[in-house]
Amino acid sequence: MDALKTSHPLLKLVLSLRLSGSPAELSKMIDGAEAVLARAALAKNVARWLPEHNFDGVEVDWDRLPEELKSVYVDLVKVETCEVVLSQLRSRKRVVLALPLFGFAYRLRNSGHYELRASVRGPAPPGPFTDFRGLLAYFEICLEFSSDLWVSLYDKEADCKIAVNRDKSQWIGYDNKATILNKV
């Protein structure tokens, strides 16, 4: 990271942590003495890790945070529609752009129908490293392409890449260098 930040002195690196689960599961992560101790340990470890690895901050993404807890724990609301945000700004110096280096993966109901919003049976099996059903890191997607069974297509409507494996009836939606550059 040092070399990257030396060659790009204005670059800011942010560690992104995503906490996911049902509202009931997330409530357990917030309420109670064990949850408080776990969050304190996480905060301490992250505070130590950031400067060691030359990162500038941390973002915690609470997926599906229960409504009653949003006003208590949410400091910043990210608006993901860049055009709306940029049209309201006088200066773009404080804009943070998150680049997704992962893809959502699903098991298709019918391998012949793989267009965007095609019917699915559920999330795809977990990747070998992330071990999370329905979500693959970009490098795991690249590993899948070592097999000739995968076909990569471009979806114009979503401006993203789609990988399809008809033998496994699997579908992955992801961004690559070209789609990210197009969006930026």
Stockholm file with secondary structure:
# STOCKHOLM 1.0

chainA/1-184         MDALKTSHPLLKLVLSLRLSGSPAELSKMIDGAEAVLARAALAKNVARWLPEHNFDGVEVDWDRLPEELKSVYVDLVKVETCEVVLSQLRSRKRVVLALPLFGFAYRLRNSGHYELRASVRGPAPPGPFTDFRGLLAYFEICLEFSSDLWVSLYDKEADCKIAVNRDKSQWIGYDNKATILNKV
#=GR chainA/1-184 SS CHHHHHHSTTCCCEEEEEECCCHHHHHHHHSSHHHHHHHHHHHHHHHHHHHHTTCCEEEEEETTCCHHHHHHHCSCCCCCCHHHHHHHCSCCTTCCCCCCCEEEEEEESSTTCCSTTCCEEEECCCCTTTCCTTEEEHHHHHHHTTSTTEEEEEETTTTEEEEEETTTTEEEEECCHHHHHHHC
#=GC SS_cons         CHHHHHHSTTCCCEEEEEECCCHHHHHHHHSSHHHHHHHHHHHHHHHHHHHHTTCCEEEEEETTCCHHHHHHHCSCCCCCCHHHHHHHCSCCTTCCCCCCCEEEEEEESSTTCCSTTCCEEEECCCCTTTCCTTEEEHHHHHHHTTSTTEEEEEETTTTEEEEEETTTTEEEEECCHHHHHHHC
//
